[in-house]
Amino acid sequence: MLGICDKGFLIDFFFAAWGDFWPPPQQHSTSQLPLSPTSNACYELVKRSLPYTTKQFTIFFDNYFTNVRLFHKLREELGVGACGTVRSNSAEYPDEHKRVNKTKDILPVGFISGVRVRSVLSLIWQDRQIVRFLSTVHSGYGTKERSRRAPREHNIITKQIRAVLFGDEKRCIINTPDFAADYNDNMNGVDIADQYRSYYSTQLICRRNWYPLFFWILDHAITNSFLLCRLYFPKTQGTQLPGHLHKHLEFRSRLSWVLVIMGANMVDPTYLSRRARHDCGEASLNTGRGMRCGFGVPKGNNRSSRWQKYVSGNYQLSPMRLAPGAHEPIPNGLSYEPLCIYCRYIDQHRRRTGEQRGKVGRTTRKCGFCDVPLCRRCFELYHQPEASIAN
């Protein structure tokens, strides 16, 4: 599964399996060797995902995908810059840098060497160990200031770095090559996306092989929504977005309740018979609260029954009672006193179990959020999670 991410936001993706070979892109000359299937998949993903004809992009790759052929094609054919760490055994990696052994060779601290291969610049940099880069957007001369922590003195290189750059300080600001600084600042977008997804995964145990793909897409859709929420509503004083929605858990909790409320307010016209749909009309089902349809209306846990305040033996309390909101008693505005929903719910439970049935009270008030009539005695009980145990 390949994806393009920016700081955890999934831009585009596609599924690839072993044996899926993309057709090689058109080559400008016969001297260019074709890309490997993995590099070809990366090329096609960039080509179909980014508006490279109108904007400029720089993509940062992991060393598993980085090679000279891929970077050269991205620059020459799409005009897309690329940067990333590279393995010494990658295709067309220069021999001058292959001979440098990062475990045996000791170079001066901060040493940089560059070799050009086609339109790609191969770089090695001596940090705590030798780091290999490929880039089409850096020259190798620029530096950027970055705050770094002093390394532990466990070998000759780290002792030199601590003595030359840090001294007795545990942290200081040093000049870092621009290609390494940009890579550290912009890399790990996919890792951040996977980290967000792992915190509150919707994955369920299933036997269908396509279900995990659906849950993966659902998790990333929720993560993208959360990141967009934080981007367009920054957490500053005077913002209209509540600060708690900038927390991942609170955002997902609020989103879940919004979906529950939307589901509770939906009407499935298939519940009604053809004659009922013809007589009442589809519009009246969505707009006419309290509308009675006398033909084929099921009695029980559906929206039509809740509108009619009908409580049967199969009635279940609405999940809206647990949703965050302004649950306050307000006048119902009716000319009569309807029966309390929770009193009738408890009465039906006692009738099924053979217990002694109690009194069902009438009330002039209702919950302003749930829009159900509730007496003063049952108002608090109705909004507790344990209220459904009577079922």
NORDAUR-V415141 format. One record per residue. N is the residue number from 0. RES is the residue in one letter. SS is DSSP state (alpha for helix, beta for strand, coil for the rest). Layout:
N:RES:SS
N:RES:SS
//
This chain:
0:M:coil
1:L:beta
2:G:beta
3:I:beta
4:C:beta
5:D:beta
6:K:coil
7:G:coil
8:F:beta
9:L:beta
10:I:beta
11:D:beta
12:F:beta
13:F:beta
14:F:coil
15:A:coil
16:A:coil
17:W:coil
18:G:coil
19:D:coil
20:F:coil
21:W:coil
22:P:coil
23:P:coil
24:P:coil
25:Q:coil
26:Q:coil
27:H:coil
28:S:coil
29:T:coil
30:S:coil
31:Q:coil
32:L:coil
33:P:coil
34:L:coil
35:S:coil
36:P:alpha
37:T:alpha
38:S:alpha
39:N:alpha
40:A:alpha
41:C:alpha
42:Y:alpha
43:E:alpha
44:L:alpha
45:V:alpha
46:K:alpha
47:R:alpha
48:S:alpha
49:L:coil
50:P:coil
51:Y:coil
52:T:coil
53:T:coil
54:K:coil
55:Q:coil
56:F:coil
57:T:beta
58:I:beta
59:F:beta
60:F:beta
61:D:coil
62:N:coil
63:Y:coil
64:F:coil
65:T:coil
66:N:coil
67:V:alpha
68:R:alpha
69:L:alpha
70:F:alpha
71:H:alpha
72:K:alpha
73:L:alpha
74:R:alpha
75:E:alpha
76:E:alpha
77:L:alpha
78:G:coil
79:V:coil
80:G:beta
81:A:beta
82:C:beta
83:G:beta
84:T:beta
85:V:coil
86:R:coil
87:S:coil
88:N:coil
89:S:coil
90:A:coil
91:E:coil
92:Y:coil
93:P:coil
94:D:alpha
95:E:alpha
96:H:alpha
97:K:alpha
98:R:coil
99:V:coil
100:N:coil
101:K:coil
102:T:coil
103:K:coil
104:D:coil
105:I:coil
106:L:coil
107:P:coil
108:V:coil
109:G:coil
110:F:coil
111:I:beta
112:S:beta
113:G:beta
114:V:beta
115:R:beta
116:V:beta
117:R:coil
118:S:coil
119:V:beta
120:L:beta
121:S:beta
122:L:beta
123:I:beta
124:W:beta
125:Q:beta
126:D:coil
127:R:coil
128:Q:coil
129:I:beta
130:V:beta
131:R:beta
132:F:beta
133:L:beta
134:S:beta
135:T:coil
136:V:coil
137:H:coil
138:S:coil
139:G:coil
140:Y:coil
141:G:coil
142:T:beta
143:K:beta
144:E:beta
145:R:beta
146:S:beta
147:R:beta
148:R:beta
149:A:coil
150:P:coil
151:R:coil
152:E:coil
153:H:coil
154:N:coil
155:I:alpha
156:I:alpha
157:T:alpha
158:K:alpha
159:Q:alpha
160:I:alpha
161:R:alpha
162:A:alpha
163:V:alpha
164:L:alpha
165:F:alpha
166:G:coil
167:D:coil
168:E:coil
169:K:coil
170:R:beta
171:C:beta
172:I:beta
173:I:beta
174:N:beta
175:T:beta
176:P:beta
177:D:alpha
178:F:alpha
179:A:alpha
180:A:alpha
181:D:alpha
182:Y:alpha
183:N:alpha
184:D:alpha
185:N:alpha
186:M:coil
187:N:coil
188:G:alpha
189:V:alpha
190:D:alpha
191:I:alpha
192:A:alpha
193:D:alpha
194:Q:alpha
195:Y:alpha
196:R:alpha
197:S:alpha
198:Y:alpha
199:Y:coil
200:S:coil
201:T:coil
202:Q:coil
203:L:coil
204:I:coil
205:C:coil
206:R:coil
207:R:coil
208:N:coil
209:W:coil
210:Y:alpha
211:P:alpha
212:L:alpha
213:F:alpha
214:F:alpha
215:W:alpha
216:I:alpha
217:L:alpha
218:D:alpha
219:H:alpha
220:A:alpha
221:I:alpha
222:T:alpha
223:N:alpha
224:S:alpha
225:F:alpha
226:L:alpha
227:L:alpha
228:C:alpha
229:R:alpha
230:L:alpha
231:Y:alpha
232:F:coil
233:P:coil
234:K:coil
235:T:coil
236:Q:coil
237:G:coil
238:T:coil
239:Q:coil
240:L:coil
241:P:coil
242:G:alpha
243:H:alpha
244:L:alpha
245:H:alpha
246:K:coil
247:H:alpha
248:L:alpha
249:E:alpha
250:F:alpha
251:R:alpha
252:S:alpha
253:R:alpha
254:L:alpha
255:S:alpha
256:W:alpha
257:V:alpha
258:L:alpha
259:V:alpha
260:I:alpha
261:M:alpha
262:G:alpha
263:A:alpha
264:N:coil
265:M:coil
266:V:coil
267:D:coil
268:P:alpha
269:T:alpha
270:Y:alpha
271:L:coil
272:S:coil
273:R:alpha
274:R:alpha
275:A:alpha
276:R:alpha
277:H:alpha
278:D:alpha
279:C:alpha
280:G:coil
281:E:alpha
282:A:alpha
283:S:alpha
284:L:alpha
285:N:alpha
286:T:alpha
287:G:coil
288:R:coil
289:G:coil
290:M:coil
291:R:coil
292:C:coil
293:G:coil
294:F:coil
295:G:coil
296:V:coil
297:P:coil
298:K:coil
299:G:coil
300:N:coil
301:N:coil
302:R:alpha
303:S:alpha
304:S:alpha
305:R:alpha
306:W:alpha
307:Q:coil
308:K:coil
309:Y:coil
310:V:coil
311:S:coil
312:G:coil
313:N:coil
314:Y:coil
315:Q:coil
316:L:coil
317:S:coil
318:P:alpha
319:M:alpha
320:R:alpha
321:L:alpha
322:A:coil
323:P:coil
324:G:coil
325:A:coil
326:H:coil
327:E:coil
328:P:beta
329:I:beta
330:P:beta
331:N:coil
332:G:coil
333:L:coil
334:S:coil
335:Y:coil
336:E:coil
337:P:beta
338:L:beta
339:C:coil
340:I:alpha
341:Y:alpha
342:C:alpha
343:R:alpha
344:Y:alpha
345:I:alpha
346:D:alpha
347:Q:alpha
348:H:alpha
349:R:alpha
350:R:alpha
351:R:alpha
352:T:alpha
353:G:coil
354:E:coil
355:Q:coil
356:R:coil
357:G:coil
358:K:coil
359:V:coil
360:G:coil
361:R:beta
362:T:beta
363:T:coil
364:R:beta
365:K:beta
366:C:beta
367:G:coil
368:F:coil
369:C:coil
370:D:coil
371:V:coil
372:P:beta
373:L:coil
374:C:coil
375:R:coil
376:R:coil
377:C:coil
378:F:alpha
379:E:alpha
380:L:alpha
381:Y:alpha
382:H:coil
383:Q:coil
384:P:alpha
385:E:alpha
386:A:alpha
387:S:alpha
388:I:alpha
389:A:alpha
390:N:coil
//
